[in-house]
Amino acid sequence: MAVSKNVNTAIGLGAAVIFVLGITVPINWFLINGVLKEGALSWISPSFAEVDLTFLAFIMFIATIASMTQLVEMVVEKFSPALYSSLGIFLPLIAVNCSILGGSLFMQERDYTLAEATVFGLGSGVGWLIAIVALAAIRMKIRYSDVPKPLRGLGITFILTGLMGLAFMSFLGIQL
Amino acid sequence: MSIATAPEPVKESKPLLSKKDRKLVTDPLSDSNPITIQVLGICSALAVTTQLKPTLVMAISVTAVVVFSNLIVSLIRNLIPSRIRIIVQLAVVSLLVILVDEVLKAFVYDVSKQLSVFVGLIITNCIVMGRLEAFAMGNKPGASILDGLGNSAGYAWVILAVAFVRELFGSGKLFGFRIVPEAFYAPEFGYVNNGLMMIPAGALFIVATIIWIQRSLNKYTEEA
């Protein structure tokens, strides 16, 4: 919501999200299939074949995401201090961005292979970037429009997002 | 003027809740509602509200996570070093959500299948982290519990309202019970379920309408 007021910050944050998603989804795939799933630990020793640690998935995913976000934050601070200061608090808040954890959770639920998982992560990131940049552009355009007072800010952004959602559905074939 | 009347405050060990404590519970119902005013917890509001039953389960789950994480973090607030507090908060919340997920899978398996990943996404529900940062880190456990209850109630009534509209107009049912009579769907009469309500865009429009009504009543305007 807050980042989408300005197209340049939206692009910057979108790029960071692509990076984080593109890396955390494959890493979490390794975590699921190498450590957490039932029988996954058998590469350490056959006696571990019945160990099922999937209930730890949430906390492991969050740990990966939080550390990747920290890494991205340090990289951005080093290479582009201007972007770092314009994004402000929202860079570390990528860690609690629904779409990042959601990407890993959907990957787990749909049982992707490693290749599918990587492409899914990168693709989700690109999709997020497109959506947030489009939203930022529209919000800049309506800055001088006569929005009713109670709708200003959050309300009109929701309506815009809803309309954009309808528009994007046309790519899937609308089936109401 | 609140859009919902305040419920009776939960009685803790003290017999009488002070006015300040009561405000902790009632403010988030309207004046500082987490979804419509503080802008937190939007994700799940869109995705799970197609039917009332999963929404109710989601509301209860979020209440449990918010109240208990508020309590735990408030109890250990003086022991957490400032640099790693986000990590500690995330750890507490993740553990609670794992617990909630296991409980849901054990007792209401069909609903937990419907909620699928959104139970996990309670971890990233900004209301949880937002209240931890804004309140539990600096206040006593008793007040933190009340704050958690208030904000969860504020979140709950908004998502239940959205789910009510979506299920009624999107499928003619409430809680799975048929409300719109079968006869209405006959070709001569021509009633059709509103398909827009079943997609996330519909949820966005409904939340926008709730925001519109609530902010008109509260006379709250966002700057720019």
Boltz contact constraints between the chains, C-beta under 6 A:
constraints:
  - contact:
      token1: [A, 1]
      token2: [B, 39]
      max_distance: 6.0
  - contact:
      token1: [A, 55]
      token2: [B, 98]
      max_distance: 6.0
  - contact:
      token1: [A, 58]
      token2: [B, 94]
      max_distance: 6.0
  - contact:
      token1: [A, 58]
      token2: [B, 97]
      max_distance: 6.0
  - contact:
      token1: [A, 58]
      token2: [B, 98]
      max_distance: 6.0
  - contact:
      token1: [A, 58]
      token2: [B, 120]
      max_distance: 6.0
  - contact:
      token1: [A, 59]
      token2: [B, 94]
      max_distance: 6.0
  - contact:
      token1: [A, 62]
      token2: [B, 90]
      max_distance: 6.0
  - contact:
      token1: [A, 62]
      token2: [B, 94]
      max_distance: 6.0
  - contact:
      token1: [A, 96]
      token2: [B, 124]
      max_distance: 6.0
  - contact:
      token1: [A, 96]
      token2: [B, 129]
      max_distance: 6.0
  - contact:
      token1: [A, 98]
      token2: [B, 43]
      max_distance: 6.0
  - contact:
      token1: [A, 98]
      token2: [B, 121]
      max_distance: 6.0
  - contact:
      token1: [A, 98]
      token2: [B, 124]
      max_distance: 6.0
  - contact:
      token1: [A, 101]
      token2: [B, 124]
      max_distance: 6.0
  - contact:
      token1: [A, 105]
      token2: [B, 117]
      max_distance: 6.0
  - contact:
      token1: [A, 105]
      token2: [B, 120]
      max_distance: 6.0
  - contact:
      token1: [A, 109]
      token2: [B, 117]
      max_distance: 6.0
  - contact:
      token1: [A, 149]
      token2: [B, 221]
      max_distance: 6.0
  - contact:
      token1: [A, 150]
      token2: [B, 212]
      max_distance: 6.0
  - contact:
      token1: [A, 150]
      token2: [B, 215]
      max_distance: 6.0
  - contact:
      token1: [A, 150]
      token2: [B, 216]
      max_distance: 6.0
  - contact:
      token1: [A, 151]
      token2: [B, 212]
      max_distance: 6.0
  - contact:
      token1: [A, 152]
      token2: [B, 222]
      max_distance: 6.0
  - contact:
      token1: [A, 153]
      token2: [B, 222]
      max_distance: 6.0
  - contact:
      token1: [A, 154]
      token2: [B, 39]
      max_distance: 6.0
  - contact:
      token1: [A, 154]
      token2: [B, 211]
      max_distance: 6.0
  - contact:
      token1: [A, 155]
      token2: [B, 208]
      max_distance: 6.0
  - contact:
      token1: [A, 155]
      token2: [B, 211]
      max_distance: 6.0
  - contact:
      token1: [A, 155]
      token2: [B, 212]
      max_distance: 6.0
  - contact:
      token1: [A, 158]
      token2: [B, 204]
      max_distance: 6.0
  - contact:
      token1: [A, 158]
      token2: [B, 207]
      max_distance: 6.0
  - contact:
      token1: [A, 158]
      token2: [B, 208]
      max_distance: 6.0
  - contact:
      token1: [A, 159]
      token2: [B, 208]
      max_distance: 6.0
  - contact:
      token1: [A, 161]
      token2: [B, 204]
      max_distance: 6.0
  - contact:
      token1: [A, 162]
      token2: [B, 201]
      max_distance: 6.0
  - contact:
      token1: [A, 162]
      token2: [B, 204]
      max_distance: 6.0
  - contact:
      token1: [A, 162]
      token2: [B, 205]
      max_distance: 6.0
  - contact:
      token1: [A, 165]
      token2: [B, 200]
      max_distance: 6.0
  - contact:
      token1: [A, 165]
      token2: [B, 201]
      max_distance: 6.0
  - contact:
      token1: [A, 166]
      token2: [B, 201]
      max_distance: 6.0
  - contact:
      token1: [A, 176]
      token2: [B, 195]
      max_distance: 6.0
